[in-house]
């Protein structure tokens, strides 16, 4: 039996999103039906609407979500009805060459639901990141459901499903920030501020926030930044070197997704330091113009960070517990709570830099 629910759909490139009726199938083998309780408005959803991911319209948007499992299909053992879960887009397969090497966080064959959710006329929907959680209910692969402590509020737990996990992981997992390290984060939106929070959790003593917007820099201070640099008013590279004894930061995290910012991060790190790119570029962007002798001579590591190199089954429950202990202020990422009908305006607020996260609460 299909469930008739309300969901937010992007019908074409650049068109305003539409709240409409969608049909969600009962779960088949390996699938789970989830009643969505909250879903963050992530920049990736805007990328989908703008055609920046692919052109497989119409999209059912939303992916940064938490909710309650309502039903599961056959062969599902990791979750059961009634479980409070955070949805993830890395449901590891366990059998690909990366999983077999003991690196499931790099799984090359992650699972999504087999059945399609549809419009009322039967048009199949492409679920954003295989989730599609701007809806009252969604159908996902059971492995996309990660049970966490139900004491956490859905509107904060769901943020781990994408942006906050990406930022924290960029620091703690990809960047491997250690106690006493210096860290510079370029771009202080949701992902960048999560990287700052992750650097603080890891024990970094110097955390430098770089942005062009003083409001975002003030947000960064809340999450643990010790130094604030407005790149429109001073040279970010010079400022980072000044804050680190003239050396540059041990770890520089690019959370914008722009070649010029990546170039700044490259030159703002210490010798043998690490550059992490977690900001998502557009398909037409190219690597910055950096002389090969500089690439060779500075040593260190340049590392892209996809989903913060996280393993949801390991990392989501841990971070929820840290939040419940008061050590990870997830609630500070929530700028506002909204309804399903408010997502188009939330996109505009995001573009204007007015919010860290708008979160849909159902």
C-alpha positions in Angstrom: 0.0 0.0 0.0 1.3 3.4 -0.9 1.2 6.2 1.7 -0.1 9.5 0.5 1.9 12.3 2.2 3.1 15.9 1.6 6.6 16.4 0.3 8.7 19.2 -1.2 9.6 18.7 -4.9 11.9 20.5 -7.3 10.3 20.1 -10.8 12.9 21.9 -12.9 16.2 23.7 -12.8 16.0 26.9 -10.8 12.2 26.7 -10.4 10.8 27.4 -6.9 10.2 24.3 -4.9 6.6 23.0 -4.6 4.8 21.4 -1.6 2.7 18.6 -3.1 1.3 15.1 -2.6 3.7 12.2 -3.1 3.2 8.5 -2.8 5.6 6.5 -0.6 5.5 2.7 -1.0 5.6 0.2 1.9 9.1 -1.1 2.5 10.3 -4.0 0.5 13.3 -6.2 1.2 16.1 -4.3 2.9 14.1 -1.1 3.1 12.6 1.0 5.9 9.7 3.5 6.1 10.5 6.4 8.3 8.2 9.1 9.7 10.3 12.2 9.4 10.3 14.4 12.5 12.9 17.1 11.4 15.0 17.9 8.4 17.7 20.6 8.0 17.8 22.8 4.9 21.2 22.0 3.6 23.0 23.8 0.7 23.2 20.6 -1.2 19.4 20.7 -1.5 19.8 24.1 -3.2 22.4 22.6 -5.5 19.8 19.9 -6.5 17.2 22.6 -7.2 19.7 24.6 -9.3 20.7 21.5 -11.3 24.2 21.5 -9.8 24.2 17.8 -9.0 22.5 16.3 -12.0 19.4 16.8 -14.2 17.3 13.9 -13.0 14.2 16.1 -12.1 11.8 16.0 -10.4 13.7 15.8 -7.1 12.3 15.0 -3.7 14.5 17.2 -1.6 15.8 16.9 1.9 18.4 14.6 3.4 19.6 15.9 6.8 16.9 14.2 8.9 15.8 12.3 12.0 12.6 10.4 12.6 11.0 7.2 13.8 11.0 3.9 11.9 7.4 3.0 11.1 8.0 -0.3 9.2 10.7 -2.4 7.8 10.9 -4.9 4.9 12.2 -8.5 5.0 15.8 -9.2 5.8 16.2 -6.0 7.9 18.1 -6.6 11.2 19.7 -3.3 12.0 16.5 -1.3 12.9 13.0 -2.1 14.0 9.7 -0.1 14.1 9.8 2.5 16.9 13.6 3.2 16.6 14.6 6.8 16.7 17.1 7.2 13.8 19.3 9.7 12.0 19.2 9.2 8.2 22.5 8.9 6.4 23.6 8.7 2.8 26.4 6.2 3.3 24.7 2.9 3.9 27.8 0.7 3.5 27.6 -2.4 1.5 30.2 -4.5 3.3 31.4 -6.2 0.2 33.1 -3.7 -2.1 36.8 -3.5 -2.4 37.0 -0.6 0.1 34.8 -2.3 2.7 36.9 -5.5 2.3 40.0 -3.5 3.0 38.6 -2.4 6.4 37.7 1.1 5.1 33.8 1.1 5.1 33.8 4.8 5.6 35.0 5.0 1.9 32.4 2.4 0.7 32.1 2.5 -3.1 28.7 0.8 -3.3 26.4 2.4 -0.8 22.7 1.3 -0.7 19.5 3.3 -1.4 15.9 2.1 -1.5 15.1 0.0 -4.5 11.5 1.2 -4.9 10.8 4.8 -6.1 8.6 7.3 -4.4 6.4 9.0 -6.9 4.1 11.9 -7.7 0.4 11.1 -7.7 0.4 10.6 -11.4 3.1 7.9 -11.1 6.1 10.1 -12.1 9.1 8.7 -10.2 11.0 11.0 -7.9 14.8 11.3 -7.5 15.4 11.4 -3.8 18.1 13.8 -2.8 21.2 11.8 -1.7 18.9 8.8 -1.8 16.8 10.1 1.1 14.2 12.6 0.2 13.2 13.8 3.7 11.4 17.0 3.0 8.3 14.8 3.4 6.1 13.5 6.2 7.4 10.0 5.4 10.2 8.7 3.3 11.5 5.3 2.1 15.2 4.5 2.5 17.5 1.5 2.6 17.5 0.2 6.1 21.3 0.8 6.3 20.5 4.5 5.9 18.9 4.5 9.3 21.3 4.9 12.2 19.7 4.4 15.7 20.7 7.0 18.3 19.7 8.0 21.8 16.0 9.1 21.7 16.7 11.7 24.4 18.1 13.9 21.7 15.7 16.3 20.0 15.1 15.5 16.3 15.9 19.0 15.1 19.4 18.7 16.4 20.1 15.0 15.9 19.1 15.2 12.3 21.9 17.8 11.6 24.4 15.0 11.9 22.9 13.5 8.7 25.0 15.8 6.6 26.5 19.3 7.2 27.4 19.1 10.9 28.9 15.6 10.4 30.8 16.8 7.3 32.4 19.6 9.3 33.2 17.7 12.4 34.6 14.9 10.4 36.7 17.3 8.3 38.5 18.2 11.5 38.6 15.1 13.5 38.7 12.3 10.9 40.0 13.7 7.6 42.2 16.4 9.1 43.2 14.3 12.1 43.5 17.4 14.3 45.5 16.6 17.5 45.7 18.1 20.9 47.6 21.4 20.8 47.2 21.8 17.0 46.5 25.1 15.2 43.6 25.0 12.8 42.3 27.6 10.3 38.8 27.2 8.9 37.9 29.1 5.7 34.1 29.7 5.5 32.0 29.9 8.6 28.6 28.6 7.6 27.1 25.4 9.0 29.9 23.1 7.8 32.7 25.5 8.7 31.4 26.1 12.2 31.0 22.4 12.6 34.7 22.0 11.7 35.5 24.6 14.3 33.4 22.6 16.9 35.3 19.5 15.8 38.7 21.1 16.2 37.7 22.2 19.7 36.6 18.7 20.6 39.9 17.3 19.3 41.9 19.7 21.6 43.1 22.3 19.1 44.4 25.3 21.1 44.5 27.9 18.2 41.4 27.9 16.0 41.2 30.6 13.4 37.9 31.4 11.7 38.1 33.1 8.3 35.1 34.6 6.5 33.9 37.8 4.7 30.9 38.3 7.0 31.3 39.6 10.5 28.1 37.9 11.6 29.4 34.5 10.6 32.6 35.2 12.5 30.6 35.9 15.6 28.9 32.6 15.2 32.3 31.0 14.8 33.3 32.4 18.2 30.4 30.5 19.8 31.7 27.2 18.5 35.3 27.7 19.7 37.2 30.0 17.4 40.0 31.8 19.2 40.9 34.2 16.4 38.6 35.9 13.8 39.8 37.0 10.4 37.6 39.0 8.0 39.1 38.2 4.6 37.6 41.3 3.0 39.5 43.6 5.4 42.9 41.8 5.8 45.0 39.2 4.1 43.9 35.9 5.5 47.2 34.2 4.9 49.2 36.9 6.7 46.7 36.9 9.6 46.9 33.2 10.0 50.7 33.3 10.0 50.6 36.0 12.6 48.3 34.0 14.9 50.6 30.9 14.6 54.0 32.4 15.3 54.7 33.1 11.7 54.4 29.5 10.7 50.9 28.9 9.4 48.3 26.5 10.7 48.8 22.8 11.2 45.5 22.1 9.5 43.6 24.4 7.1 40.0 23.5 6.3 38.4 24.9 3.1 34.6 24.9 3.7 33.6 27.2 0.8 34.2 25.1 -2.3 36.1 27.8 -4.3 39.5 27.6 -6.0 40.8 30.9 -4.6 39.9 29.9 -1.1 41.6 26.5 -1.6 44.7 28.4 -2.8 44.6 30.5 0.4 44.3 27.4 2.5 47.3 25.9 0.8 49.6 28.8 1.5 48.2 29.4 5.0 49.3 26.1 6.4 52.6 25.3 8.1 55.3 23.3 6.3 54.2 19.6 6.2 50.7 20.8 7.3 47.4 19.4 6.0 44.8 21.1 3.8 41.3 19.6 3.9 38.6 20.5 1.3 35.1 19.9 2.5 33.4 22.7 0.7 31.5 21.5 -2.4 32.6 23.1 -5.7 30.6 23.5 -8.8 31.3 21.1 -11.7 33.0 23.8 -13.8 35.6 24.8 -11.2 39.2 23.8 -11.6 42.1 23.4 -9.2 43.9 26.7 -8.3 47.0 27.7 -10.1 49.8 26.6 -7.7 53.3 26.1 -9.0 54.4 22.4 -8.7 57.5 23.4 -6.9 55.3 24.9 -4.1 53.2 21.7 -4.0 56.4 19.6 -3.8 58.4 21.9 -1.5 55.8 22.5 1.2 55.1 18.8 1.8 52.2 17.7 3.9 48.8 16.5 2.7 46.0 17.8 0.5 42.8 15.8 1.4 39.3 16.0 0.1 36.7 15.2 2.7 33.5 13.5 1.6 30.9 13.3 4.3 33.7 14.1 6.8 35.1 10.5 6.2 32.5 9.4 8.7 31.1 6.0 9.4 27.5 6.7 10.5 27.0 3.6 12.6 30.1 4.6 14.7 30.0 8.3 14.6 26.3 9.4 14.9 25.6 7.7 18.3 28.9 9.0 19.7 28.2 12.6 18.7 24.7 12.4 20.0 26.1 11.3 23.3 28.6 14.1 23.4 25.7 16.5 22.7 23.6 15.1 25.5 26.6 15.5 27.8 26.8 19.2 26.9 30.1 18.8 25.1 28.8 19.4 21.5 26.3 22.4 21.2 24.3 21.1 18.3 21.4 23.3 19.3 23.5 26.4 18.4 23.4 25.4 14.7 19.6 25.8 14.6 18.8 29.3 13.6 15.1 28.7 13.1 12.5 26.0 12.9 10.1 26.1 9.9 7.3 24.1 8.2 7.4 22.2 4.9 5.9 25.2 3.1 8.7 27.5 4.2 11.6 25.9 2.4 11.8 28.2 -0.6 12.2 31.2 1.7 14.8 29.2 3.7 16.9 28.8 0.6 16.9 32.6 0.1 17.9 33.2 3.8 20.7 30.7 3.2 21.9 32.5 0.1 21.8 35.8 2.0 23.9 34.3 4.9 21.2 35.0 7.4 21.0 31.5 9.0 23.3 28.6 9.9 20.5 26.1 9.6 16.8 26.4 9.0 15.2 23.2 10.2 11.9 21.8 9.1 9.9 20.3 12.0 7.0 18.1 11.2 
